[in-house]
């Protein structure tokens, strides 16, 4: 695979346009408001738990947990505050405490590896899902050949527990005991409080509903980002510019505010990869500018509806 001449190295021109519009400016106040809103909402949910039906409580907590994922993601990209060390510490209440997930694991897996080596098979573990079904380096598992659709789409309902397991594995292997301790606090703080407030049976109902709603919400958002897009071997991509690598390996979704809220800004995936520090609140405007810039310069811009993205992903699975 050769460098694609339809992706000229003119990223600096686009970046200057976006910066001049103030769309790369960090948003400490707006970000702080969202952070405080999540903490207040979590406190209200735990304090008022006896007054909720368990299923409704689970759905409310699912919204809080989902927003915590997106806010933690944004904080770790330093979209709110420039200081990386401060940002990581501020992510702990949302990742470690509310979610029992590791910020260190996510920062390494997502920020360092995935964003730097987007869709490069040897480096980006995300694109190697389902035994490489979405890459040119497909595996050869008889079991997956037979049950590939059930395995892939069924796994969507277990993403949150998988994140927890990977987080604990990472912090224990790296001996990150301080973060490990905060992650452990999640269990008595959230689930211990709920057991005390509403009893074990209702807490179990809350937990089951939360996992079965939260997991596919996150999973169906994440898989639209890159699965079914172009993938590259390390040698093939070595001469790619930043703009070419990120645009060829990413998919943005059509839709306005509601789609943007549901996907936590990840629907503007091309823009997020080109400008990872651009605040989520600005990405719809950045998307319009990037789309117009691509059109003016005859640069391919990969954008679909959410439904079209899932069809493309399913078509890729069929080829395994």
MARVEX-198392 format. One record per residue (C-alpha): residue in three letters; chain; x, y, z. Coordinates in steps of 0.001 Angstrom, whole numbers, plus 500000, padded with zeros to 6 digits. Example, Ala and Ser with C-alpha at 12.3 -4.5 7.8 and 13.67 -1.06 7.14 Angstrom:
REM MARVEX-198392
   code   unit       px       py       pz
    ALA      A   512300   495500   507800
    SER      A   513670   498940   507140
***
This chain:
REM MARVEX-198392
   code   unit       px       py       pz
    UNK      A   500000   500000   500000
    UNK      A   501408   503365   498998
    UNK      A   500919   506796   500448
    UNK      A   497673   508156   499037
    UNK      A   498223   511391   497109
    UNK      A   494582   512358   497647
    UNK      A   495589   513242   501234
    UNK      A   498012   516165   500797
    UNK      A   499977   517176   503863
    UNK      A   498082   520431   504490
    UNK      A   496985   519790   508055
    UNK      A   498652   522967   509324
    UNK      A   496290   524995   507141
    UNK      A   493221   523332   508630
    UNK      A   494625   523560   512152
    UNK      A   495215   527300   511761
    UNK      A   491602   527798   510665
    UNK      A   490279   525818   513635
    UNK      A   492575   527582   516099
    UNK      A   491628   531020   514782
    UNK      A   487991   530213   515559
    UNK      A   488965   529490   519181
    UNK      A   487858   525863   518863
    UNK      A   491099   524489   520312
    UNK      A   490872   526621   523456
    UNK      A   490462   524580   526641
    UNK      A   487202   524911   528554
    UNK      A   488001   524756   532284
    UNK      A   484762   526400   533410
    UNK      A   482395   524408   531217
    UNK      A   484312   521241   531959
    UNK      A   484205   521904   535692
    UNK      A   480445   522443   535560
    UNK      A   479981   519021   533946
    UNK      A   482319   517411   536472
    UNK      A   480412   518926   539387
    UNK      A   477081   517935   537829
    UNK      A   478177   514294   537670
    UNK      A   479343   514248   541297
    UNK      A   476130   515930   542479
    UNK      A   473995   513534   540430
    UNK      A   475872   510530   541811
    UNK      A   475369   511786   545369
    UNK      A   471648   512325   544768
    UNK      A   471281   508825   543297
    UNK      A   472909   507180   546312
    UNK      A   471112   509299   548930
    UNK      A   467663   508951   547382
    UNK      A   468049   505310   546297
    UNK      A   465181   503989   548528
    UNK      A   462725   506239   546680
    UNK      A   463519   504806   543227
    UNK      A   462267   501738   541437
    UNK      A   465445   499604   540980
    UNK      A   465211   499624   537174
    UNK      A   464771   503401   537027
    UNK      A   467649   503856   539473
    UNK      A   469795   501631   537269
    UNK      A   468968   503708   534190
    UNK      A   469764   506949   536031
    UNK      A   473089   505498   537197
    UNK      A   473777   504339   533644
    UNK      A   473546   507925   532421
    UNK      A   475885   509042   535226
    UNK      A   478359   506251   534483
    UNK      A   478278   506976   530755
    UNK      A   478927   510667   531286
    UNK      A   481753   509718   533656
    UNK      A   483367   507688   530874
    UNK      A   483150   510574   528433
    UNK      A   484307   513198   530939
    UNK      A   487233   511059   532067
    UNK      A   488171   510574   528416
    UNK      A   488051   514330   527805
    UNK      A   490005   515192   530958
    UNK      A   492782   512750   530036
    UNK      A   493017   514427   526624
    UNK      A   493620   517690   528547
    UNK      A   490548   519273   526972
    UNK      A   489672   521060   530229
    UNK      A   493057   521827   531782
    UNK      A   496490   522094   530174
    UNK      A   498393   520493   533051
    UNK      A   498656   516756   532314
    UNK      A   499403   515741   535911
    UNK      A   496466   517757   537264
    UNK      A   494176   516344   534571
    UNK      A   495065   512783   535469
    UNK      A   494334   513420   539145
    UNK      A   491005   515054   538264
    UNK      A   490034   512011   536220
    UNK      A   490255   509675   539236
    UNK      A   486832   510524   540751
    UNK      A   485174   509645   537445
    UNK      A   487278   506708   536278
    UNK      A   488571   505033   539437
    UNK      A   485878   505996   541955
    UNK      A   482634   506008   539969
    UNK      A   483605   503376   537366
    UNK      A   486383   501360   539062
    UNK      A   488391   501847   535865
    UNK      A   492024   502852   535568
    UNK      A   492939   506230   534104
    UNK      A   496513   504991   533689
    UNK      A   495353   501988   531667
    UNK      A   493109   504134   529473
    UNK      A   495783   506777   528960
    UNK      A   498299   504138   527843
    UNK      A   495895   502101   525723
    UNK      A   493941   504966   524172
    UNK      A   495957   508183   524241
    UNK      A   499457   506788   523734
    UNK      A   498923   503748   521518
    UNK      A   495602   504176   519737
    UNK      A   495807   507870   518855
    UNK      A   499452   507691   517837
    UNK      A   499130   504521   515783
    UNK      A   495508   504674   514613
    UNK      A   494553   501446   512796
    UNK      A   498177   500293   512520
    UNK      A   497720   496597   513194
    UNK      A   500960   495933   515069
    UNK      A   500438   498867   517449
    UNK      A   496708   499514   517837
    UNK      A   495143   496634   519763
    UNK      A   491612   498002   519296
    UNK      A   491615   497247   515577
    UNK      A   492642   493619   516197
    UNK      A   489215   492764   517638
    UNK      A   487629   489412   516735
    UNK      A   490923   487767   515784
    UNK      A   491812   490485   513297
    UNK      A   488490   490273   511433
    UNK      A   488680   494001   510631
    UNK      A   492260   493912   509341
    UNK      A   494139   492367   506436
    UNK      A   495785   490017   508978
    UNK      A   492741   487877   509718
    UNK      A   493069   484846   511956
    UNK      A   491787   481382   511193
    UNK      A   489668   480225   514122
    UNK      A   487096   477523   513204
    UNK      A   485018   478500   516249
    UNK      A   484897   482186   515283
    UNK      A   484154   481351   511670
    UNK      A   481022   479549   512853
    UNK      A   479910   481878   515638
    UNK      A   481561   485183   514661
    UNK      A   478374   487278   514654
    UNK      A   477142   485906   517988
    UNK      A   480557   486390   519599
    UNK      A   481072   489932   518352
    UNK      A   477599   491364   518904
    UNK      A   477138   489391   522131
    UNK      A   480373   490807   523527
    UNK      A   478855   494289   523286
    UNK      A   476856   493505   526440
    UNK      A   479959   492839   528526
    UNK      A   482207   495783   527679
    UNK      A   481981   497428   531101
    UNK      A   483069   494293   533031
    UNK      A   485835   493816   530432
    UNK      A   487066   497373   531063
    UNK      A   487146   496691   534800
    UNK      A   489082   493450   534341
    UNK      A   491640   495082   532015
    UNK      A   492000   498024   534407
    UNK      A   492789   495827   537409
    UNK      A   495190   493710   535388
    UNK      A   497044   496863   534267
    UNK      A   497389   498567   537651
    UNK      A   498433   495372   539426
    UNK      A   501089   494537   536821
    UNK      A   502353   498146   536898
    UNK      A   502129   498247   540728
    UNK      A   500045   501425   540693
    UNK      A   498872   500876   544251
    UNK      A   497493   504386   544861
    UNK      A   495174   504179   541878
    UNK      A   494381   500576   542787
    UNK      A   493217   501728   546228
    UNK      A   490905   504364   544720
    UNK      A   489477   501783   542333
    UNK      A   488747   499475   545269
    UNK      A   486858   502297   547014
    UNK      A   484281   502088   544230
    UNK      A   482830   498896   545649
    UNK      A   481941   500005   549191
    UNK      A   481163   503585   548115
    UNK      A   478719   502712   545304
    UNK      A   477553   499157   545803
    UNK      A   478006   499030   549574
    UNK      A   475901   502175   549901
    UNK      A   473208   500719   547650
    UNK      A   473084   497459   549595
    UNK      A   472692   499450   552810
    UNK      A   470022   501689   551247
    UNK      A   467892   499242   549249
    UNK      A   469054   495735   550158
    UNK      A   470970   493059   548290
    UNK      A   468203   491896   545909
    UNK      A   467324   495352   544587
    UNK      A   471034   496190   544349
    UNK      A   471541   493083   542230
    UNK      A   468730   494225   539931
    UNK      A   470379   497646   539635
    UNK      A   473753   496064   538846
    UNK      A   472421   493704   536177
    UNK      A   470379   496388   534405
    UNK      A   473247   498875   534582
    UNK      A   475768   496455   533041
    UNK      A   473366   495332   530306
    UNK      A   472538   498925   529312
    UNK      A   475864   500658   529956
    UNK      A   477969   498066   528125
    UNK      A   476179   498229   524746
    UNK      A   475792   501998   525018
    UNK      A   479554   502355   525237
    UNK      A   480326   499488   522880
    UNK      A   477979   500573   520099
    UNK      A   479582   504003   520345
    UNK      A   483183   502821   520308
    UNK      A   482884   500351   517433
    UNK      A   481724   503007   514952
    UNK      A   484986   504906   515372
    UNK      A   487384   502712   513375
    UNK      A   486040   499216   512720
    UNK      A   485302   498800   509035
    UNK      A   487761   501581   508155
    UNK      A   491118   501177   506414
    UNK      A   493854   499397   508363
    UNK      A   497586   499417   507771
    UNK      A   500718   497494   508584
    UNK      A   503477   499461   510284
    UNK      A   505655   499475   507174
    UNK      A   502792   500709   505004
    UNK      A   501967   503644   507263
    UNK      A   505495   504851   508021
    UNK      A   505363   507658   505459
    UNK      A   501806   508773   506181
    UNK      A   501281   512302   507447
    UNK      A   499297   512807   510647
    UNK      A   496297   513965   508630
    UNK      A   496358   511011   506242
    UNK      A   496679   508392   508991
    UNK      A   493875   509825   511110
    UNK      A   491456   510517   508248
    UNK      A   491942   507180   506492
    UNK      A   491570   505213   509709
    UNK      A   488559   506996   511216
    UNK      A   484834   507332   510561
    UNK      A   482637   510259   511585
    UNK      A   478875   509974   511995
    UNK      A   476141   512206   510650
    UNK      A   473764   513821   513127
    UNK      A   473353   516865   515302
    UNK      A   473216   517553   519017
    UNK      A   471379   514392   520126
    UNK      A   473784   512096   518266
    UNK      A   476685   514121   519688
    UNK      A   475334   513726   523231
    UNK      A   474625   510001   522868
    UNK      A   478081   509214   521478
    UNK      A   479872   511595   523818
    UNK      A   481533   513439   520957
    UNK      A   483023   510239   519542
    UNK      A   480653   510590   516595
    UNK      A   483042   513310   515381
    UNK      A   485852   510757   515333
    UNK      A   487859   512182   512444
    UNK      A   487921   515564   514150
    UNK      A   488726   514061   517541
    UNK      A   491698   512226   516043
    UNK      A   492947   515254   514166
    UNK      A   492491   517481   517235
    UNK      A   492437   515246   520372
    UNK      A   492739   518271   522660
    UNK      A   489787   520083   521063
    UNK      A   486971   520139   523642
    UNK      A   484031   517856   522927
    UNK      A   481738   520894   523170
    UNK      A   483412   522358   520053
    UNK      A   483668   519250   517889
    UNK      A   480461   519729   515882
    UNK      A   481790   523087   514709
    UNK      A   485181   521523   514002
    UNK      A   483395   518799   512042
    UNK      A   481720   521332   509769
    UNK      A   485044   523062   509140
    UNK      A   486882   519795   508489
    UNK      A   484203   518507   506127
    UNK      A   484220   521783   504173
    UNK      A   488033   521828   504110
    UNK      A   488142   518265   502797
    UNK      A   485601   519049   500098
    UNK      A   487455   522182   499002
    UNK      A   490708   520210   498683
    UNK      A   489188   517035   497172
    UNK      A   490170   515005   500227
    UNK      A   488007   511917   500965
    UNK      A   485975   512360   504140
    UNK      A   484530   509132   505582
    UNK      A   481137   509908   507124
    UNK      A   478065   507690   507487
    UNK      A   474900   507500   509539
    UNK      A   475141   505331   512666
    UNK      A   473031   502609   511000
    UNK      A   475276   502589   507927
    UNK      A   478304   502229   510200
    UNK      A   476857   499143   511892
    UNK      A   476023   497615   508498
    UNK      A   479601   498212   507325
    UNK      A   480941   496624   510513
    UNK      A   478682   493607   510092
    UNK      A   479753   493278   506441
    UNK      A   483394   493245   507573
    UNK      A   482601   490450   510046
    UNK      A   481080   488384   507206
    UNK      A   484459   488401   505449
    UNK      A   486217   486662   508352
***
